[in-house]
Amino acid sequence: MKRTSDATRARIFEAARAEFARFGIAGARVDRIAENAPANKARIYEYFGDKETLFALVLEIELERLGSAIAVPDDPIDIPGYVRDIFDYHSANPDLVRLLYWEALQFSSQNAPREEERREFYAQRAAYLARAQQDGVIPGSVDPRHLHFLLLSLATSWFGLPQLARMHMDDDPTAPQNLHAQREHVVWAVCRILGLDDTQDTQEGCRKRH
C-alpha cells in the first residue's frame, strides 16, 4: 500500500510542477493536476492540503534538487564554471525559473515559502564569492551578494524569459545551437565582469589576467 501511495504522490508532484510552471499559483487548477497525474482529486487535498501548500512543496523540492546538483566550488577562481553549471542545470530543468517568477508575483510584498532557510542557501553562495574576493579574484569594492544575484540573472534569464530570447534570436531559444551559443556568451560575460582571461575555450572557463 505504501509503495502505491508513494507512486501516487510522485505522479501528483510531477503533474503539479508542470501545472504551476505553466499557469502559476492563481491559474493552476487542481482538477487538471488530478487529470494529468492521474490521481483522485480528493487524494491531492488529502496528501498536500490546499493549492498554495502544494506549490510551496513543489518549489521546495525543486530548490533542494538544485542545491544538491550545484555545489559551491572549492576553487575561488572557478566562478565562471559555477555559473556555467547553473546555466546547464536550468537548461535541463527550465521549470524552476518559471516557478520562481510565478512566486515573485504571488509573494512580492510578503515572505516567500521557507524564506529564512533560502536566505541561508544564498548566503553560503555569497560567502563563496567573498572568499574569492579575499583571494583577489573579485575587486574589494564589489558586494558579493549583489554579484551573486547578477550572476544568477545571467545564467537563468534565458529560461525565464523564453519569449524575449525568441525575439532576439528569431529562432527557438531551446534549439541546441542557441543554447550552446548563449552558454558561451554567459561564460564570456562572467569572465569580463571578473576581469578574467576570456580568450580561453569557454568550455573550460577562464583564468585571472596577469
C-alpha positions, 0 to 999 in steps of 0.5 A, a space after each residue: 500500500 505504501 509503495 502505491 501511495 508513494 507512486 501516487 504522490 510522485 505522479 501528483 508532484 510531477 503533474 503539479 510542477 508542470 501545472 504551476 510552471 505553466 499557469 502559476 499559483 492563481 491559474 493552476 487548477 487542481 482538477 487538471 493536476 488530478 487529470 494529468 497525474 492521474 490521481 483522485 482529486 480528493 487524494 491531492 487535498 488529502 496528501 498536500 492540503 490546499 493549492 498554495 501548500 502544494 506549490 510551496 512543496 513543489 518549489 521546495 523540492 525543486 530548490 533542494 534538487 538544485 542545491 544538491 546538483 550545484 555545489 559551491 566550488 572549492 576553487 575561488 577562481 572557478 566562478 565562471 564554471 559555477 555559473 556555467 553549471 547553473 546555466 546547464 542545470 536550468 537548461 535541463 530543468 527550465 521549470 524552476 525559473 518559471 516557478 520562481 517568477 510565478 512566486 515573485 508575483 504571488 509573494 512580492 510584498 510578503 515572505 516567500 515559502 521557507 524564506 529564512 532557510 533560502 536566505 541561508 542557501 544564498 548566503 553560503 553562495 555569497 560567502 563563496 564569492 567573498 572568499 574569492 574576493 579575499 583571494 583577489 579574484 573579485 575587486 574589494 569594492 564589489 558586494 558579493 551578494 549583489 554579484 551573486 544575484 547578477 550572476 544568477 540573472 545571467 545564467 537563468 534569464 534565458 529560461 525565464 524569459 523564453 519569449 524575449 530570447 525568441 525575439 532576439 534570436 528569431 529562432 527557438 531559444 531551446 534549439 541546441 545551437 542557441 543554447 550552446 551559443 548563449 552558454 558561451 556568451 554567459 561564460 564570456 560575460 562572467 569572465 569580463 565582469 571578473 576581469 578574467 582571461 576570456 580568450 580561453 575555450 569557454 568550455 573550460 572557463 577562464 583564468 585571472 589576467 596577469 
